Amino acid sequence: MKDFKVVYDDEEDILYIAKEGKEEEVVELSPGVNVELDSSGKLIGIELFNASNILKDVIEPIDKRIKAA
């Protein structure tokens, strides 16, 4: 995962985890969660639409720890 970069678009509420590569296929794992694959079928990206809602159970505990520090 070290080659992957994380980008968050706060206007669209999309979290994107990706590395360099040419997207050949997009697979919807569930509504709002897509994976992008290259021509070899290797993972090059993950898109989380409505990310703040999907990740709220992760974000809230982290936010509490940051505020307590």
Secondary structure, DSSP 8 states (H G I E B T S, - for coil): -TT-EEEEETTTTEEEEE-SS---EEEEEETTEEEEE-TTS-EEEEEEETHHHHTHHHHHHHHHHHHH-
